[in-house]
């Protein structure tokens, strides 16, 4: 993370897997993959549980769904 900071970008209500409403917080952050270029991304949290991340890169955005089990 650059500048050691997060920016709260938005709040919204979403339903969880059981149909209950939960507050989703979306944060913006900046990072550098190579020490020279600055890129940004978003991270969504429901409580303390990561839901998804979006990383913006020069060759296209990368979306990571963090709710699904990993193989």
C-alpha positions, 0 to 999 in steps of 0.5 A: 500500500502506498501512503499507508492509507485507505479511502472509504469510497462507499457504503451499501446494503447487500444480501448475504448468502442467507438473504440477510442484509449486511453493510458493505464498505468499499475502500480505495487503495493505491499500490505499486507492483514494481516500485515505479508505477502507481496503480489503484484498487478497491476492496469490499468488506462486510464486517471484517470479511473481505468480499471482493477486490478490483485491481486496476492495471495498465493491461486491464482490470482484475476482479477477485471474488473473495467469497468463493472457496479457493481451490 
